[in-house]
Amino acid sequence: MTASLMIPRLMIQGTGSNVGKSVLVAGLARAYARRGLAVRPFKPQNMSNNAAVTADGGEIGRAQALQARAAGVPPSVHMNPVLLKPETETGAQVILQGQRVAQARARDYAALKPRLLEGVLESLAKVSEGADLVLVEGAGSPAEVNLRQGDIANMGFAEAARVPVVLAGDIDRGGVIAQIVGTHALLPAEDCALVKGFMINKFRGDIDLFSEGYSLIETRTGWPGFGILPWFADAHRLPAEDAADIRPAGAGGPVKIVCLQLSRIANFDDLDPLKLEPGVTVQMLLPGEPVPGDADLVIIPGSKSTRGDLAFLRAQGWEVDLAAHWRRGGVILGICGGYQMLGRSVADPEGIEGPPGETQGLGLLDVTTEMVPEKQLTRVTGTDLASGCPVEGYEIHIGRTDGPDCVRPVFQIGGQPEGAQSADGRVIGAYLHGMFTGDAFRTAFLERLGAEASGSAYEADVDRVLDRLADHLETHLDLDGLLAVARAGV
C-alpha cells in the first residue's frame, strides 16, 4: 500500500443536492485543523459556474476554495480535479485539474469518465501528500443509482479510492427518514458497506423530539448516527456557492443593489461582501422581474455564455429597464461577461462559446468585445483609480474588450489600465472579480451610492464564521467518532 493510500480519509455524501455538504466539510476542516491536524479538502467532481482561481493558474469550485481556507492551506487545482461548467441545457465545459479539456453534451460525458477518474485519483494522491486527514465532498446523491456506472462523484469514487462514507440528510426540507432509509434501500450491498454512518443536518427546534426517528434510521439501515446538527444561522455569511443563496444578512439597508440572475450566471462571488453590509440591500432579480425603480446600482454579473445571456437578458425586458435605470440617474456595473454585454457588440468568430457570430450589445459603453481562444486565469492586485484604494481579485474570462470608453479605465492592474466607464461615470465595466472583498475599496464605492461606512472587515468576518461553525460541529457532532472512521478506512 502506498503512503498516500494510508492517509485517513472521510467522504461526506448527501441525500440530495444542497443538503449542506459544502458547509459541513468546511466546518470539519476548520475543526480538525484547530486540533492540529494537517487537513486537505477534496471534491472529485463538481458542477458549478462559480469558480475560484488558484495560485497555480487553474480553476476549481468556489466551495473547495472556502474549504481550503477553513483548513488553513492555499487552494489547489487538485482539490477539485473535475469541474463541469454548464454552457447550455445539455452541455458543459469540462475542466480537468484546473484546465479546460473538452466541451461535452450530457449524453457524451460518460465516455470521458474513465480518463477523468485517472486524473481524479492522481489528484487525490497529490492532495494527500503531507496530510493527516483528507475530507472528501460528494456531489448530488448516491441514490441516483441510474448514474452509478462509471460514477466518479460518489460511490464510484469511494469504491475506487477505498474511502469510507458518512451520509448527511437535510431535515429542514422534510422527509429525512425517507431520505436516509431510502438511500440505503437503493444502494447495492457493496456500496452500503462503504457507508459507515449518517448525520442529520439543519435541525430546527427541540432535538429530543427526533430521538425516535433517529433510532428508527439506525435500526432500518444498521448505520450508526454521528449526531444531529441544529440550524447554523450564520451559514449565509459564508461565500455562496449558488446564486439562490445570495440574500441580505438582515433586514437590509437603504442603498438597494440589484443583480440580474442570468441563465448562465458565473462567478457571482462579487456579491458576497455586499450582502453583509448593514447599509445595503442586495436583491437577486429573478427572470421576468422588472428592475425596481428605487435601485441605486444594477450589477450585470459574469456569464458562462455572454451572447446567450444577452439574448436571455433581452427576453426578460431588462434591456429597457437598464436604459430607464440609467436615465433616472442610477449606476450600472458590469463585471466580466456583464462588462462585455454593456458594449456595442460581442463577436465570437470562432464559435468558442456557441455558434459563430456577432451579437449587438446594450450600447451603454462605447466598447466592443471579440472572443479569443486563450482564457485569462490569474489572481491580480491593483488600484482603484477613482479612490486610490488597493484592490485585489482574479480574472477568469475569454475575450478582449477595447474602445473609446477605455480611455476612462476603472483600475490599474499590473501597471496597465483595466475596464471602461461612460463619460458621466454611471456605467462601469471591468473584468476584475472579487473587487469588493477589499474593505477600503468597498467602502469608497458604496459611499458613492450614499451608503454610510460600516467599518466591516469582510475577510476577518469569514474566518470568525468558520470558527463559530467549527464550534457548532464540535458541540453537536461526534467528531472523535468521525475521525476514527477516517482512520479505520474501509
C-alpha positions as CSV (number, residue, x, y, z in Angstrom):
1,M,0.0,0.0,0.0
2,T,1.4,3.4,-1.0
3,A,1.9,6.1,1.6
4,S,-0.9,8.3,0.1
5,L,-3.4,5.4,0.3
6,M,-2.7,5.2,4.1
7,I,-3.7,8.8,4.8
8,P,-7.0,8.9,6.7
9,R,-9.9,10.0,4.5
10,L,-13.6,10.6,5.1
11,M,-16.2,11.3,2.5
12,I,-19.3,13.3,3.2
13,Q,-22.1,12.4,0.8
14,G,-25.6,13.8,0.9
15,T,-29.1,12.5,0.4
16,G,-29.5,15.2,-2.3
17,S,-28.2,18.5,-3.6
18,N,-28.0,21.5,-1.2
19,V,-28.2,19.4,2.0
20,G,-25.2,21.3,3.4
21,K,-22.3,19.1,2.3
22,S,-20.0,22.0,1.4
23,V,-20.6,23.8,4.7
24,L,-20.2,20.6,6.7
25,V,-16.8,19.9,5.1
26,A,-15.7,23.5,5.6
27,G,-16.7,23.2,9.3
28,L,-15.0,19.9,9.8
29,A,-11.9,21.2,8.1
30,R,-11.6,24.1,10.5
31,A,-12.4,21.9,13.5
32,Y,-9.8,19.3,12.8
33,A,-7.3,21.9,11.7
34,R,-7.7,23.6,15.1
35,R,-6.9,20.2,16.7
36,G,-3.5,20.4,15.0
37,L,-4.2,18.1,12.0
38,A,-3.0,18.9,8.5
39,V,-6.4,18.8,6.7
40,R,-7.0,18.9,3.0
41,P,-10.4,19.2,1.2
42,F,-11.2,17.3,-1.9
43,K,-14.2,17.0,-4.3
44,P,-13.7,14.7,-7.2
45,Q,-16.4,16.2,-9.4
46,N,-18.2,19.5,-9.1
47,M,-20.8,21.2,-11.3
48,S,-20.7,25.0,-10.9
49,N,-20.1,28.2,-12.8
50,N,-18.9,29.8,-9.6
51,A,-15.2,29.1,-9.9
52,A,-12.2,30.2,-7.9
53,V,-8.8,30.9,-9.5
54,T,-5.9,29.2,-7.8
55,A,-2.4,30.4,-7.4
56,D,-1.2,27.6,-9.7
57,G,-3.2,29.1,-12.6
58,G,-6.3,26.9,-12.7
59,E,-9.9,27.0,-11.6
60,I,-11.9,24.9,-9.0
61,G,-15.3,25.1,-7.4
62,R,-15.6,28.0,-5.0
63,A,-16.7,25.7,-2.2
64,Q,-13.4,23.9,-2.3
65,A,-11.6,27.3,-2.1
66,L,-13.6,28.0,1.1
67,Q,-12.8,24.6,2.5
68,A,-9.1,25.1,1.8
69,R,-9.3,28.4,3.7
70,A,-11.0,26.7,6.5
71,A,-8.2,24.1,6.6
72,G,-5.6,26.9,6.5
73,V,-4.0,25.9,3.2
74,P,-3.9,27.6,-0.2
75,P,-6.4,26.2,-2.7
76,S,-5.0,23.9,-5.4
77,V,-6.4,22.6,-8.7
78,H,-6.1,19.1,-7.3
79,M,-8.7,19.8,-4.6
80,N,-11.4,19.7,-7.3
81,P,-9.9,17.9,-10.2
82,V,-13.1,17.7,-12.3
83,L,-15.2,20.9,-12.7
84,L,-18.2,20.9,-15.0
85,K,-19.3,24.4,-16.1
86,P,-22.7,24.3,-17.8
87,E,-22.9,26.2,-21.0
88,T,-26.3,25.0,-22.4
89,E,-29.2,23.0,-21.0
90,T,-27.5,19.8,-22.3
91,G,-23.8,20.6,-22.5
92,A,-20.9,21.7,-20.3
93,Q,-17.2,22.7,-20.4
94,V,-15.1,20.0,-18.7
95,I,-12.2,21.3,-16.6
96,L,-9.6,18.7,-15.5
97,Q,-7.0,19.7,-12.9
98,G,-7.8,23.4,-13.5
99,Q,-7.7,23.5,-17.3
100,R,-10.4,23.1,-20.0
101,V,-10.0,19.7,-21.7
102,A,-13.4,19.3,-23.5
103,Q,-16.9,20.5,-24.2
104,A,-19.3,17.7,-23.8
105,R,-23.0,17.1,-24.0
106,A,-24.5,15.3,-21.1
107,R,-25.1,12.1,-23.1
108,D,-21.4,12.0,-24.2
109,Y,-19.9,12.8,-20.8
110,A,-19.9,9.1,-19.7
111,A,-17.3,8.3,-22.4
112,L,-14.9,10.7,-20.7
113,K,-15.3,9.3,-17.2
114,P,-12.5,6.6,-17.4
115,R,-10.0,9.3,-18.4
116,L,-11.3,11.6,-15.7
117,L,-11.2,9.0,-13.0
118,E,-7.5,8.5,-13.7
119,G,-7.0,12.3,-13.2
120,V,-9.2,12.3,-10.0
121,L,-7.1,9.5,-8.4
122,E,-3.9,11.3,-9.4
123,S,-5.1,14.5,-7.8
124,L,-6.2,12.7,-4.6
125,A,-2.7,11.3,-4.2
126,K,-1.3,14.8,-4.6
127,V,-3.7,16.3,-2.1
128,S,-2.9,13.5,0.3
129,E,0.8,14.3,0.4
130,G,1.7,15.7,3.8
131,A,-1.9,15.5,5.0
132,D,-3.1,13.9,8.3
133,L,-6.7,13.9,7.0
134,V,-8.5,14.4,3.7
135,L,-12.1,15.4,3.8
136,V,-14.0,14.5,0.6
137,E,-17.3,16.0,-0.5
138,G,-19.7,14.1,-2.7
139,A,-22.0,15.6,-5.3
140,G,-25.7,15.3,-5.5
141,S,-26.8,12.0,-4.1
142,P,-25.6,8.4,-4.3
143,A,-29.2,7.3,-4.5
144,E,-29.1,8.3,-8.2
145,V,-28.3,4.7,-9.0
146,N,-29.0,5.2,-12.7
147,L,-25.7,7.2,-12.7
148,R,-23.7,4.6,-10.8
149,Q,-21.9,3.0,-13.8
150,G,-18.7,5.0,-14.3
151,D,-19.5,7.3,-11.4
152,I,-16.6,9.5,-10.2
153,A,-18.5,11.8,-7.8
154,N,-20.0,9.5,-5.1
155,M,-19.9,5.7,-4.6
156,G,-17.9,5.0,-7.7
157,F,-15.1,7.3,-6.4
158,A,-15.4,5.9,-2.8
159,E,-15.0,2.4,-4.2
160,A,-12.1,3.2,-6.4
161,A,-10.3,5.2,-3.7
162,R,-11.4,3.0,-0.8
163,V,-12.8,5.9,1.2
164,P,-15.4,5.4,4.0
165,V,-18.6,7.4,3.6
166,V,-20.9,9.2,6.1
167,L,-24.3,10.2,4.7
168,A,-25.8,13.6,5.5
169,G,-29.5,14.2,5.5
170,D,-31.4,17.5,5.4
171,I,-34.2,17.5,7.9
172,D,-35.2,21.1,7.0
173,R,-36.6,20.1,3.7
174,G,-38.6,17.3,5.3
175,G,-38.7,13.5,5.0
176,V,-35.2,12.9,6.3
177,I,-36.1,9.4,7.5
178,A,-37.1,8.5,3.9
179,Q,-34.0,10.3,2.6
180,I,-31.6,8.1,4.5
181,V,-33.6,4.8,4.7
182,G,-34.5,5.2,1.0
183,T,-30.9,5.7,0.1
184,H,-30.0,2.5,2.0
185,A,-32.7,0.6,0.2
186,L,-31.5,1.8,-3.3
187,L,-27.8,1.2,-2.8
188,P,-26.3,-2.2,-3.7
189,A,-24.8,-4.1,-0.8
190,E,-21.2,-3.3,-1.7
191,D,-22.0,0.4,-1.7
192,C,-23.9,0.1,1.6
193,A,-20.8,-1.5,3.1
194,L,-18.8,1.7,2.3
195,V,-21.3,3.8,4.3
196,K,-20.2,3.9,8.0
197,G,-22.9,6.1,9.4
198,F,-25.1,9.2,8.9
199,M,-25.8,12.6,10.4
200,I,-28.8,14.9,10.4
201,N,-28.3,18.5,9.3
202,K,-30.3,21.7,9.6
203,F,-32.5,20.8,12.5
204,R,-34.8,23.5,14.0
205,G,-36.4,23.1,17.4
206,D,-36.1,20.6,20.2
207,I,-33.6,17.8,19.1
208,D,-35.1,15.4,21.7
209,L,-38.3,15.3,19.7
210,F,-36.4,13.5,16.9
211,S,-34.9,10.8,19.1
212,E,-37.4,8.1,18.0
213,G,-36.8,9.0,14.3
214,Y,-33.0,8.9,14.8
215,S,-33.2,5.4,16.4
216,L,-35.5,4.3,13.6
217,I,-32.9,5.3,11.0
218,E,-30.2,3.4,12.9
219,T,-32.5,0.3,13.1
220,R,-33.6,0.3,9.5
221,T,-30.2,0.9,8.0
222,G,-27.8,-0.6,10.5
223,W,-25.7,2.6,10.2
224,P,-24.8,4.4,13.4
225,G,-25.6,8.1,13.8
226,F,-22.9,10.7,14.4
227,G,-25.2,13.4,15.6
228,I,-28.0,15.9,14.9
229,L,-26.7,19.3,13.8
230,P,-29.0,22.3,14.7
231,W,-29.6,25.0,12.1
232,F,-26.4,27.2,11.8
233,A,-27.9,30.7,11.4
234,D,-24.6,32.3,10.3
235,A,-24.2,30.0,7.2
236,H,-25.4,32.8,5.0
237,R,-22.4,34.9,6.0
238,L,-20.1,32.4,4.2
239,P,-19.4,32.8,0.4
240,A,-22.4,31.4,-1.5
241,E,-22.0,28.5,-4.0
242,D,-25.4,29.0,-5.6
243,A,-26.9,32.3,-6.8
244,A,-30.1,31.4,-5.0
245,D,-28.2,31.7,-1.7
246,I,-27.4,35.4,-2.1
247,R,-29.6,37.1,0.5
248,P,-29.1,40.1,2.6
249,A,-27.6,39.4,6.1
250,G,-30.6,41.0,7.9
251,A,-33.4,43.4,7.1
252,G,-31.1,45.2,4.7
253,G,-30.2,48.9,4.4
254,P,-31.4,51.9,2.4
255,V,-29.0,51.5,-0.5
256,K,-30.5,49.0,-2.9
257,I,-28.2,46.9,-5.1
258,V,-29.9,44.6,-7.7
259,C,-28.1,41.8,-9.6
260,L,-29.6,40.2,-12.7
261,Q,-29.8,36.5,-12.3
262,L,-28.7,35.5,-15.7
263,S,-29.4,32.0,-17.1
264,R,-25.6,31.2,-17.1
265,I,-24.6,33.4,-14.2
266,A,-20.9,32.8,-13.3
267,N,-18.5,33.9,-10.6
268,F,-21.1,35.9,-8.7
269,D,-18.9,35.9,-5.5
270,D,-18.6,39.6,-6.1
271,L,-21.9,39.9,-4.2
272,D,-20.7,38.0,-1.0
273,P,-19.2,41.1,0.7
274,L,-22.0,43.4,-0.4
275,K,-24.8,41.2,1.1
276,L,-23.2,41.6,4.6
277,E,-23.1,45.4,4.5
278,P,-25.6,46.8,7.0
279,G,-26.4,49.8,4.9
280,V,-27.1,47.7,1.8
281,T,-29.9,45.5,0.5
282,V,-28.9,43.0,-2.2
283,Q,-31.6,41.6,-4.4
284,M,-31.1,38.8,-6.9
285,L,-33.6,39.7,-9.7
286,L,-35.3,36.6,-10.9
287,P,-36.2,36.1,-14.6
288,G,-39.2,38.1,-15.6
289,E,-39.0,40.5,-12.6
290,P,-38.6,44.2,-13.5
291,V,-35.7,46.3,-12.3
292,P,-37.0,48.2,-9.3
293,G,-37.4,51.9,-9.8
294,D,-35.7,52.6,-6.5
295,A,-32.5,50.6,-7.3
296,D,-29.3,52.6,-6.8
297,L,-27.0,50.1,-8.5
298,V,-27.7,47.3,-11.0
299,I,-25.0,44.7,-11.4
300,I,-24.7,42.6,-14.6
301,P,-22.6,39.7,-13.4
302,G,-20.3,37.3,-15.1
303,S,-21.7,34.7,-17.5
304,K,-20.6,31.4,-19.0
305,S,-22.2,32.4,-22.3
306,T,-22.1,36.2,-22.9
307,R,-24.1,36.2,-26.2
308,G,-26.6,33.6,-24.9
309,D,-27.2,35.7,-21.8
310,L,-27.5,38.9,-23.8
311,A,-30.5,37.2,-25.6
312,F,-31.8,36.0,-22.2
313,L,-31.5,39.5,-20.7
314,R,-33.5,41.0,-23.6
315,A,-36.1,38.3,-23.3
316,Q,-36.8,39.4,-19.7
317,G,-37.3,43.0,-20.7
318,W,-34.1,44.0,-18.8
319,E,-32.6,46.0,-21.7
320,V,-35.4,48.5,-21.5
321,D,-35.2,48.5,-17.7
322,L,-31.5,49.2,-17.7
323,A,-31.9,52.2,-20.0
324,A,-34.6,53.6,-17.8
325,H,-32.5,53.0,-14.7
326,W,-29.6,55.0,-16.2
327,R,-32.0,57.8,-17.2
328,R,-33.2,58.0,-13.6
329,G,-29.6,58.6,-12.5
330,G,-28.8,55.1,-11.4
331,V,-25.4,53.3,-11.7
332,I,-24.8,50.2,-13.7
333,L,-21.8,47.9,-13.1
334,G,-20.9,45.1,-15.5
335,I,-18.4,42.5,-14.3
336,C,-16.6,40.3,-16.8
337,G,-19.3,38.9,-19.0
338,G,-21.6,41.8,-17.8
339,Y,-18.9,44.2,-18.9
340,Q,-18.9,42.7,-22.4
341,M,-22.7,43.0,-22.6
342,L,-22.5,46.7,-21.8
343,G,-20.6,47.4,-25.0
344,R,-21.8,47.9,-28.6
345,S,-21.1,44.3,-29.8
346,V,-19.8,40.9,-28.8
347,A,-18.2,38.9,-31.6
348,D,-17.4,35.2,-31.5
349,P,-15.9,34.5,-34.9
350,E,-14.5,31.1,-33.9
351,G,-17.6,29.9,-32.1
352,I,-15.8,29.5,-28.7
353,E,-18.9,30.0,-26.6
354,G,-21.5,28.8,-29.1
355,P,-22.4,29.2,-32.8
356,P,-20.0,31.7,-34.6
357,G,-21.4,35.2,-35.0
358,E,-21.8,38.6,-33.6
359,T,-24.5,40.0,-31.2
360,Q,-25.4,43.6,-30.6
361,G,-24.6,44.7,-27.1
362,L,-26.5,47.0,-24.8
363,G,-24.7,50.0,-26.1
364,L,-24.2,51.6,-22.7
365,L,-20.4,51.7,-23.1
366,D,-18.6,52.6,-26.3
367,V,-16.5,49.4,-26.4
368,T,-16.6,46.1,-28.4
369,T,-15.5,42.6,-27.5
370,E,-14.1,39.8,-29.5
371,M,-13.9,36.3,-28.1
372,V,-10.5,34.6,-28.3
373,P,-9.4,31.0,-27.6
374,E,-6.9,32.0,-24.8
375,K,-8.5,32.0,-21.4
376,Q,-7.3,34.6,-18.8
377,L,-6.9,32.8,-15.5
378,T,-5.0,34.8,-12.9
379,R,-5.1,36.4,-9.5
380,V,-4.3,40.1,-9.6
381,T,-3.7,43.2,-7.4
382,G,-4.1,46.8,-8.4
383,T,-5.5,50.2,-7.6
384,D,-8.9,51.8,-7.9
385,L,-8.3,54.9,-10.0
386,A,-11.2,56.9,-8.5
387,S,-10.4,56.4,-4.8
388,G,-6.7,55.3,-4.9
389,C,-7.7,52.3,-2.8
390,P,-6.0,49.0,-3.3
391,V,-8.0,46.2,-5.0
392,E,-7.3,42.5,-5.4
393,G,-9.2,39.6,-7.0
394,Y,-9.0,37.5,-10.1
395,E,-9.7,37.4,-13.8
396,I,-11.3,34.4,-15.4
397,H,-12.6,35.2,-18.9
398,I,-12.1,34.8,-22.7
399,G,-12.4,37.8,-24.9
400,R,-10.7,41.1,-25.4
401,T,-12.5,44.4,-25.0
402,D,-11.5,47.8,-26.4
403,G,-13.0,51.1,-27.5
404,P,-13.2,54.8,-26.8
405,D,-14.6,54.4,-23.3
406,C,-11.4,52.5,-22.3
407,V,-9.7,55.9,-22.0
408,R,-11.5,56.2,-18.7
409,P,-10.3,52.9,-17.0
410,V,-11.6,51.8,-13.7
411,F,-8.5,50.1,-12.3
412,Q,-4.8,49.9,-12.8
413,I,-3.8,46.3,-12.7
414,G,-0.1,45.3,-13.1
415,G,0.7,48.8,-14.3
416,Q,-1.9,48.5,-17.1
417,P,-5.4,50.2,-17.3
418,E,-8.3,47.9,-16.8
419,G,-12.0,48.5,-17.6
420,A,-14.1,51.3,-19.0
421,Q,-16.5,54.0,-17.9
422,S,-19.1,56.2,-19.6
423,A,-18.4,59.9,-19.6
424,D,-20.8,60.5,-16.7
425,G,-19.2,57.8,-14.7
426,R,-22.5,55.9,-14.1
427,V,-21.9,53.0,-16.4
428,I,-18.8,51.0,-15.3
429,G,-17.3,47.8,-16.7
430,A,-14.4,45.7,-15.7
431,Y,-13.0,42.2,-15.8
432,L,-11.9,42.1,-12.1
433,H,-13.8,39.6,-9.9
434,G,-13.7,39.8,-6.2
435,M,-13.1,43.6,-6.1
436,F,-15.5,44.1,-3.1
437,T,-13.5,41.9,-0.7
438,G,-11.2,44.9,-0.1
439,D,-12.7,46.8,2.7
440,A,-11.3,50.2,1.7
441,F,-12.5,50.0,-1.9
442,R,-15.9,48.6,-1.0
443,T,-16.4,51.4,1.5
444,A,-15.4,54.0,-1.1
445,F,-17.6,52.5,-3.8
446,L,-20.7,52.3,-1.6
447,E,-20.2,55.9,-0.3
448,R,-20.6,57.0,-3.9
449,L,-24.0,55.4,-3.8
450,G,-24.9,57.1,-0.5
451,A,-24.2,54.3,1.9
452,E,-22.5,55.1,5.3
453,A,-19.2,53.5,6.1
454,S,-19.8,50.4,8.2
455,G,-16.2,49.6,9.2
456,S,-16.8,45.9,8.5
457,A,-13.8,43.7,7.7
458,Y,-15.0,41.1,5.3
459,E,-12.1,38.6,5.3
460,A,-11.9,38.6,9.1
461,D,-15.7,38.1,9.3
462,V,-15.5,35.0,7.1
463,D,-12.8,33.5,9.4
464,R,-14.9,34.3,12.5
465,V,-17.9,32.5,11.0
466,L,-15.7,29.5,10.1
467,D,-14.6,29.3,13.8
468,R,-18.2,29.6,15.0
469,L,-19.1,26.8,12.6
470,A,-16.3,24.6,13.9
471,D,-17.5,25.3,17.5
472,H,-21.1,24.3,16.4
473,L,-19.9,21.0,14.9
474,E,-17.7,20.2,18.0
475,T,-20.8,20.7,20.2
476,H,-23.3,18.6,18.3
477,L,-21.5,16.0,16.2
478,D,-19.3,13.1,17.3
479,L,-16.1,14.4,15.7
480,D,-14.0,11.8,17.5
481,G,-16.1,9.1,16.0
482,L,-15.9,10.6,12.5
483,L,-12.1,10.8,12.8
484,A,-12.0,7.2,14.0
485,V,-13.9,6.2,10.8
486,A,-11.5,8.0,8.7
487,R,-8.5,6.3,10.4
488,A,-10.1,2.9,10.2
489,G,-10.7,3.2,6.4
490,V,-12.7,0.5,4.6
